[in-house]
């Protein structure tokens, strides 16, 4: 994520600080809006979206890493994630062809939690 943007005059405007609380809520809205767009008539999607807003009133967890000092460092960081699957196979507990159950570490509490989708 950049820490700035190009304005209407095509001039880069740097933002020195992005509030973490805003970032969490904004990320949550972006993801849940994508679900809403993909499944506009789905009752299940609407129920899920409402459930996630209630379950995470402070927004979704985001990892706000410090600013990268070089393009090379940024490329190496991004490259590590491009080569990985969305979820590591060893975290999958059960899969029946429709539903998957997996575990993850909650970054806020440090606890191991399970989720089924």
BELSULPE-V6557 format. One record per backbone hydrogen bond with DSSP energy under -1.0 kcal/mol. CO is the residue of the C=O (numbers start at 1). NH is the residue of the N-H. Records with the same first field share a line. If there is no record, write none. Layout:
BEGIN
CO: NH ; NH
END
This chain:
BEGIN
3: 15
5: 13
7: 10
11: 7
13: 5
19: 23
20: 24
21: 25
22: 26
23: 27
24: 28 ; 60
25: 29
26: 30
27: 31
28: 32
29: 33
30: 34
31: 35
32: 36
33: 37
34: 38
35: 39
39: 42
42: 46
43: 47
44: 48
45: 49
46: 50
47: 51
48: 52
49: 53
50: 54
51: 55
52: 56
56: 59
63: 65
70: 74
71: 75
72: 76
73: 77
74: 78
75: 79
76: 80
78: 82
79: 83
88: 91
89: 92
91: 103
94: 101
99: 96
100: 117
101: 93 ; 94
102: 115
104: 113
106: 110
111: 106
113: 104
115: 102
END
